[in-house]
């Protein structure tokens, strides 16, 4: 700037014109500055992947393997034994319980002859209804 422009600028008679900066340069400077300030931040995804619950109605002991495969793939399984022979259901529950235990999962009775088998990545909260509830866990033990 010239000497006279500085004097006129201080008196308010002249507005100094600044050299224009390249907008790309400003963006790059902001990005570089951002990276240095936020280098310890970790981006966490906010949307969770939707989980599928498998429903199995077994008719033979061979269907226990399908339930075990779903549990190994970390998918919760609802097993409906209503149309299954009691002896087959008993053997299947033993097999599925062992599989669930080996995978650190949990198994809960959710209805008459209906069970929920959950792998360790699924939390199951259960609060039994005490009045008039059927306290029998295994229906074939009658």
Protein Blocks (a to p, Z undefined) as FASTA:
>chain_A
ZZklmmmmmnopaccddddddfklmmmmmmmmmmmmmmmpccddfbdcdddddddddfbf
klmmmmmmmmmnopacdddfklgcfklmmmmmmmmmmmmmmnopacddfbehiacdddfk
bccdddddfehpafbfblmlZZ
